[in-house]
Amino acid sequence: MKYSTTTYTTTEINRNFRIKVAGIDGNGNRINTLVGVSRLIKLIGEDLFNKFVKRAFDCMLDVCVCKLRRGLKVSFYNK
């Protein structure tokens, strides 16, 4: 399944990364869990999602950590 404005497919992202989100969501609830592509898009929006995924594919480390000013931390772990 390919979203309208994403450059990578969902299967390609899931094949290469495990995505973990930690911090506080929009409702004020604390979260620290693994999420999928659709849940991450709901949390941060499509623009930031595209930016973070591109950064994760360009990163050559085991983990790529992206932080938002609102206290949310998204970690992309390479498989």
C-alpha positions in Angstrom: 0.0 0.0 0.0 1.4 3.4 -1.0 0.2 6.6 0.5 -0.4 9.6 -1.8 2.6 11.7 -0.9 5.1 9.2 0.6 8.2 8.4 -1.4 8.7 4.9 0.1 6.1 2.1 0.3 4.8 0.8 3.6 6.3 -2.7 2.9 9.7 -1.1 2.1 9.7 0.9 5.4 8.5 -2.1 7.5 11.1 -4.4 5.8 14.0 -2.1 6.8 13.0 -0.5 10.1 11.3 -1.0 13.5 9.7 2.3 14.5 9.5 3.2 18.2 7.8 6.3 19.5 8.3 7.7 23.0 7.0 10.8 24.7 3.6 12.5 25.0 1.0 12.3 22.2 -1.5 15.0 21.3 -4.0 14.0 24.0 -1.5 14.2 26.8 -1.0 10.5 27.1 2.5 9.1 27.7 3.5 6.6 25.0 6.6 4.3 24.7 5.8 1.7 22.1 6.5 0.2 18.7 4.3 1.6 16.0 3.5 1.0 12.3 3.5 3.4 9.4 -0.1 4.4 9.6 0.1 5.1 13.4 3.2 7.2 12.9 1.5 9.2 10.2 -1.5 9.8 12.6 0.9 11.0 15.3 3.2 13.4 13.4 1.6 14.0 10.0 2.7 13.2 6.4 5.2 16.0 6.0 7.3 15.1 9.0 6.8 11.4 8.3 8.4 11.9 4.8 11.2 13.9 6.3 12.0 11.4 9.1 11.9 8.4 6.7 14.2 10.0 4.3 16.6 10.8 7.1 16.4 7.2 8.4 17.2 5.8 4.9 20.2 8.2 4.6 21.5 7.4 8.1 24.1 4.6 8.2 23.9 3.9 11.9 22.0 1.2 13.8 19.4 3.7 15.0 18.2 7.0 13.7 16.6 9.2 16.4 14.4 12.1 15.4 13.0 14.4 18.0 10.1 16.9 17.9 10.0 20.0 20.0 6.7 18.9 21.5 8.4 16.1 23.4 7.9 13.2 21.0 10.9 11.1 20.0 10.8 8.7 17.0 13.5 6.1 16.7 14.1 4.1 13.5 15.9 0.8 14.3 17.6 -0.9 11.3 16.8 -4.6 10.9 
